[in-house]
Amino acid sequence: MEKYVNIMLDKAFKTVFGEKQVAIDFINATLEGER
């Protein structure tokens, strides 16, 4: 069975997006082309 990180959990979310720049880059990449 493969293991994965469920980012819907608080601890996993903070681990993935704990750094402000990582969160900003992710949001910018997700919204690219929306303007």
HUMO-V366175 format. One record per helix or strand of 2 or more residues. SS is the DSSP state (2 for helix, 1 for strand). FROM is the first residue (numbers start at 1). TO is the last residue. If there is no record, write none. Layout:
ss = (SS,SS)
from = (FROM,FROM)
to = (TO,TO)
This chain:
ss = (2,2)
from = (10,20)
to = (17,30)
